[in-house]
């Protein structure tokens, strides 16, 4: 089987960028942001290989891979993984509902 392609939604890309920029500004360096990116890449490799491993979320056809304070919300097909949201779990969950519902 061919490897699945990871596709980031515009919203998920913006969320990730804002989180990484926040940590760079807060810490005065990119060290933590680079570590976070490594963890995300590790998680995405697992998701690509075993997309059903992560539990289903409360949203139809959307699974969630938790990473401490962050979660990756995604859908999958035989050929792709679509990241719907890269979510800071400390945020208002009602905002997440809007993002997933709109398929941003």
ZAGU-142026 format. One record per residue (C-alpha): residue in three letters; x, y, z. Coordinates in pm, whole numbers, plus 32768, in hexadecimal, padded with zeros to 4 digits. Each point is the difference from the previous one (the first is absolute). Layout:
% ZAGU-142026
rest=ala xx=X yy=Y zz=Z
...
This chain:
% ZAGU-142026
rest=unk xx=8000 yy=8000 zz=8000
rest=unk xx=807F yy=815A zz=7FA6
rest=unk xx=8043 yy=80F4 zz=8118
rest=unk xx=7EE7 yy=80EF zz=8051
rest=unk xx=8033 yy=8170 zz=7FB0
rest=unk xx=7FCE yy=80F8 zz=811C
rest=unk xx=7F2C yy=812D zz=7FA3
rest=unk xx=7FE0 yy=8121 zz=80F2
rest=unk xx=7EC5 yy=80D2 zz=7FEF
rest=unk xx=8038 yy=8177 zz=7FEF
rest=unk xx=7F78 yy=8023 zz=8160
rest=unk xx=80DE yy=7EED zz=8090
rest=unk xx=8132 yy=809B zz=7F5B
rest=unk xx=7FAC yy=8153 zz=8098
rest=unk xx=7FC8 yy=7F65 zz=8156
rest=unk xx=8151 yy=7F51 zz=7FF6
rest=unk xx=80B3 yy=8138 zz=7F88
rest=unk xx=7F65 yy=80D5 zz=8115
rest=unk xx=805E yy=7F03 zz=810B
rest=unk xx=8167 yy=7FE8 zz=7F85
rest=unk xx=801E yy=817D zz=7FEB
rest=unk xx=7F72 yy=8023 zz=815F
rest=unk xx=810B yy=7F1A zz=8090
rest=unk xx=8118 yy=80AA zz=7F40
rest=unk xx=7F92 yy=8155 zz=8080
rest=unk xx=7FC5 yy=7F85 zz=8164
rest=unk xx=814A yy=7F43 zz=8021
rest=unk xx=80D9 yy=80E5 zz=7F2D
rest=unk xx=8078 yy=7ED7 zz=7F32
rest=unk xx=7F78 yy=7EF5 zz=7F19
rest=unk xx=807D yy=7ED7 zz=80CF
rest=unk xx=7EAD yy=7F9B zz=808B
rest=unk xx=7F53 yy=803B zz=7EB2
rest=unk xx=80F7 yy=7F17 zz=7F53
rest=unk xx=7FC6 yy=7EF4 zz=8109
rest=unk xx=7E8A yy=8027 zz=7FD3
rest=unk xx=8025 yy=7FDD zz=7E86
rest=unk xx=80C8 yy=7EBF zz=8034
rest=unk xx=7EEB yy=7F74 zz=80DC
rest=unk xx=7EFB yy=805F zz=7EFD
rest=unk xx=80C7 yy=7F53 zz=7EED
rest=unk xx=8021 yy=7EC7 zz=80D8
rest=unk xx=7E8A yy=8002 zz=803E
rest=unk xx=7FB2 yy=8033 zz=7E90
rest=unk xx=80DA yy=7ED6 zz=7FA3
rest=unk xx=7F35 yy=7F29 zz=80F0
rest=unk xx=7EB9 yy=808B zz=7F7C
rest=unk xx=806A yy=7FB9 zz=7E98
rest=unk xx=8056 yy=7E97 zz=8055
rest=unk xx=7EE0 yy=7FBE zz=80F1
rest=unk xx=7EEB yy=80FF zz=7FC5
rest=unk xx=7F01 yy=7F39 zz=80CA
rest=unk xx=80E2 yy=7FF5 zz=8132
rest=unk xx=7F88 yy=8150 zz=8082
rest=unk xx=7EA4 yy=8008 zz=8096
rest=unk xx=7ED8 yy=808F zz=7F47
rest=unk xx=7FA4 yy=815B zz=8072
rest=unk xx=7EA0 yy=807B zz=8043
rest=unk xx=8001 yy=8087 zz=7E9B
rest=unk xx=7F93 yy=7F0F zz=7EEB
rest=unk xx=8122 yy=7F5A zz=7F47
rest=unk xx=8101 yy=80CD zz=80C0
rest=unk xx=8109 yy=7F5F zz=80DB
rest=unk xx=80D6 yy=80A8 zz=8106
rest=unk xx=816B yy=7FC1 zz=8059
rest=unk xx=8055 yy=80A1 zz=814E
rest=unk xx=8155 yy=8094 zz=804C
rest=unk xx=7FF9 yy=8089 zz=8164
rest=unk xx=7F75 yy=8162 zz=7FD6
rest=unk xx=7FBE yy=7FD7 zz=7E8B
rest=unk xx=7F2B yy=7F1F zz=7F27
rest=unk xx=8003 yy=7FAE zz=7E8F
rest=unk xx=7EA1 yy=7FDA zz=7F71
rest=unk xx=8000 yy=7F45 zz=7EB6
rest=unk xx=7F3B yy=7F3E zz=7EFD
rest=unk xx=8096 yy=7EF1 zz=7F27
rest=unk xx=7FCF yy=7F49 zz=7EBA
rest=unk xx=80D0 yy=7EE5 zz=7F6E
rest=unk xx=80E2 yy=8104 zz=7F5B
rest=unk xx=8004 yy=812B zz=80EB
rest=unk xx=7FF1 yy=808F zz=815E
rest=unk xx=7F54 yy=8152 zz=8016
rest=unk xx=8056 yy=80CC zz=8135
rest=unk xx=7EC7 yy=80C3 zz=8057
rest=unk xx=8086 yy=80A9 zz=8139
rest=unk xx=813C yy=801A zz=80CF
rest=unk xx=7F5E yy=8054 zz=8148
rest=unk xx=8080 yy=808F zz=8147
rest=unk xx=7F2D yy=7F3A zz=80F9
rest=unk xx=7FF5 yy=8129 zz=80ED
rest=unk xx=7F26 yy=80C6 zz=7F0B
rest=unk xx=7E86 yy=801C zz=7FF8
rest=unk xx=7F7A yy=7EB7 zz=7F6F
rest=unk xx=7EDB yy=80BA zz=7F62
rest=unk xx=80F8 yy=80A1 zz=7F10
rest=unk xx=807B yy=7EA9 zz=7F99
rest=unk xx=7E9C yy=7F94 zz=7FB7
rest=unk xx=7FDD yy=8123 zz=7F0A
rest=unk xx=8147 yy=7FAA zz=7F52
rest=unk xx=7FAF yy=7E8E zz=7FD6
rest=unk xx=7E98 yy=8044 zz=7F9A
rest=unk xx=806E yy=80F1 zz=7EEF
rest=unk xx=810E yy=7F13 zz=7F83
rest=unk xx=80F3 yy=8122 zz=7FF3
